[in-house]
Amino acid sequence: MTSASRIFFGLCAAILSVAAAGCKIEQDMAHQPKDKPLAPSSFFGDGRSERPILENTVARGSIADDELVVPKDSNAFPLPLTPQLLKRGQERYKIYCTPCHGVQGDGNGMVAMRGMKHPPSFHEPPRLREVPNGYLYDVTTNGFGAMLGYSAQIPPADRWAIIAYIRALQLSRHAPVSDLPPALRDKLDKLNAGGTAK
């Protein structure tokens, strides 16, 4: 190699080393300019990284959730039980619950019949008949086991309507005969005697 080519390669190496010294080899995401929650910050005049809530700020999520949520161990029911609520619950149950739980709530929905894990029956064993309403609301909202939560798909009032309908399904299979109205008891007596009920 000639002395001119050595000088040229030396200059190129020097220029590359100066240029490389100005570049960082680390990724930019490794050192992001950010503030951690509640950490002090010199960026804002008050020295805080968190900002005060602005006037007229709307909470994210549903505000109605706050008044309809009950503790998991509570048997309270925050809505009045009406025939309209039960009808709404039946409609929502057919849409969201029957694919897995089945029309009668016995865990034999079409999804389960096609090979997926069977959900528990609302009737037997009596475990789900004895759980508080708050537990059913929590499972409907957040999910449990293989069941995903339905908080994004079903509004809180409709979740309570579904729970009312589930309780009606449970009562329909396990109500004592003494609790039935006289007209229904008469029909039941006729059926038990071998007649036909009309």
Order of alpha helices (4+ residues) and beta strands (2+ residues): alpha-alpha-alpha-alpha-alpha-alpha-alpha-beta-beta-alpha-alpha
